[in-house]
Amino acid sequence: MDLGVRWKLHGDGRTPAPGAVVRPDERLSWPRTVGLGAQHVVAMFGASFVAPVLMGLDPNLAIMMSGVATAVFLLATRGRVPSYLGCSLSFVGVAAVIRAQGGTSATVTGAVFVVGIALFLAGVAVQRFGARIIHAAMPPIVTGAVVMLIGFNLAPVTASTYWPQDQWTALLVMLFTGFAVVCLRGFWSRIAIFLGLVFGYAISWAFDRIFGRIHSMSPSGQVTDHWRLDLSGVSKADWIGLPHFHGPSFQWSAILVALPVVIALVAENAGHVKAVGEMTGDPLDDKLGTAISADGVASMLSTAVGGPPNTTYSENIGVMAATRVYSTAAYWAAAGFALLFGVCPKFGAVVAAIPGGVLGGITVILYGMIGLLGAQIWLHAKVDLRNPLNLVPAAAGIIIGVGNVSMKFTSDFSLSGIALGALVVITGYHTLRAFAPAHLKKREPLPPEGASAYDAEAGGAEAPRAKS
């Protein structure tokens, strides 16, 4: 059985010729391949480490399971779809809602485990019926609205939790990160979040030395005098050790909050596969269902032991586009680096020490960009918002999601925010379409069998695209 773990040497194994590409089944020399693997880890570094911290999960376990997830994905796709899998920011809002309802880390991972099952089943359905099923069940008006409300639902987290901890650091980090995303070029723009984190650490350290302690809300929610950058946990952490594992816990209310994220993940995966296929010149539509299912399995494996969900990372598409090296050998090297970082508690302690003000500056941009990716889906698909069939369900669902509107059905069961908003968009659109007059039902024809309805610019809620 070909598992895609054999590679031909590209040329002399050194620098590819001008205009040449290193295909997924090729590699450069092993030292160069390992270096490219390290570059892929750095590319996903910022968002992939911010996400578990924002979700309240162990960053060491997150990076370890991202390596495991990447290996699972590469094996499942037989090495044809080069990709790194990291913690999706689409789940940050879900985690915030679940914790606000009194849920624990086990509740969060239990809800996301069920999302992994749903994602796996969605991939099986795509394998069985073709990619047209995605477009039929989740047309761009639905997908865009759900992605938008997931991103904008996070605004109160930034406004009430992170920004007040250190408003001036947050402002400076926001400005610096925005500059990095827009003005830097190539690889540097792909690691803008990471650069923002480094800048934020430096500014926080400098402000502590210049101004002393800050009187503001601490990470625990109490207004006290505290250091902006507290690295006391780093000195206490071991260099080598296993992360903290825990099992999932299942609650229907939490599961219903998390399930709408499946829509964003399916669109994201479709965009990733389409983009990689176009870059490598190898049509990958036949691998779309497998890629979606592999993401589902990877997320189930991670959340089963207490880690965050994992999905394809568009930052790494940018690295491939910049280097023109699509070798899956580099991704195996990246997975190896992730496993090594995962068994270094000291590394995790550095990540866990990210100051609240730094997160405030980064999440202002990050959450907004996630939300606006929904609008990008609409623009790409030329969704007509003058058509009330599109406008009404999207408008209602977004306001419900962003405003965190709640509906209580029984004394112990209610729906709110993301879950209720997504439900309104999906059921509202298809119900209204069933009764709408014919002239309102006009929409673009379904794509050919096996084709994706999305491309790299339409899918993903991962992290900024200057850039999923």
Secondary structure by P-SEA (a helix, b strand, c coil): cccccccccccccccccccccccccccccaaaaaaaaaaaaaaacaaaaaaaaaacccaaaaaaaaaaaaaaaaaaacccccccccccccaaaaaaaaaaacccaaaaaaaaaaaaaaaaaaaaaaaaccaaaaaaaccaaaaaaaaaaaaaccccccccccccccaaaaaaaaaaaaaaacccccccccaaaaaaaaaaaaaaaaaaaacccccccccccccccccccccccccccccccccbbbbbbbbaaaaaacccaaaaaaaaaaaaaaaaaaaaccccccaaaaaaaaaaaaaaaaaaaccccccccaaaaaaaaaaccccaaaaaaaaaaaaaaaacaaaaaaaaaccaaaaaaaaaaaaaaaaaaaaaaaaaaccccccccccaaaaaaaaaaaabbbbbcccccccccaaaaaaaaaaaaaaaaacccccccccccccccccccccccccccccccccc
